[in-house]
């Protein structure tokens, strides 16, 4: 069973150089992906163990625009958007 959750906190939003990523729930072995508006993966990170936060993600190399961030594993998925300025 896949649990879809909106408990993803991103700040600041909009952002310039970094975003902080925090989950409301603890997730086992989560993968964080950032995709651009064309659906291309521009960032991909997997953490091992039980995680609730990814800390600060450097987005300074991304072009300005809207991005989709998703955190998932085989039983969990959370998706949100942020703006890079």
C-alpha positions, 0 to 999 in steps of 0.5 A, spaced: 500 500 500 502 506 497 501 512 502 501 519 499 502 525 504 502 532 503 506 533 509 512 536 506 515 542 508 520 547 504 523 553 506 524 558 504 519 558 498 521 562 493 528 560 494 535 563 491 541 558 493 538 553 498 532 550 501 530 546 507 526 540 507 523 537 513 517 531 513 512 531 518 513 523 518 519 519 519 520 515 512 525 509 511 530 510 506 527 516 502 529 518 495 529 526 494 528 528 487 527 535 484 525 535 477 524 541 472 518 543 469 520 539 463 520 533 468 527 532 467 531 530 474 535 535 476 537 533 483 537 526 486 539 524 493 537 517 497 538 517 505 539 510 509 535 509 515 529 512 518 529 520 516 525 526 517 529 531 514 534 532 508 537 538 511 539 544 506 539 542 499 543 547 494 539 549 489 544 555 486 546 551 480 538 551 478 535 556 473 530 560 475 523 557 475 518 552 478 520 545 480 517 539 483 520 536 489 518 529 491 520 524 497 518 517 496 520 510 498 516 503 496 511 505 501 510 513 501 510 519 497 510 526 498 510 531 493 510 539 493 513 545 488 518 550 489 520 557 486 527 558 484 529 565 483 
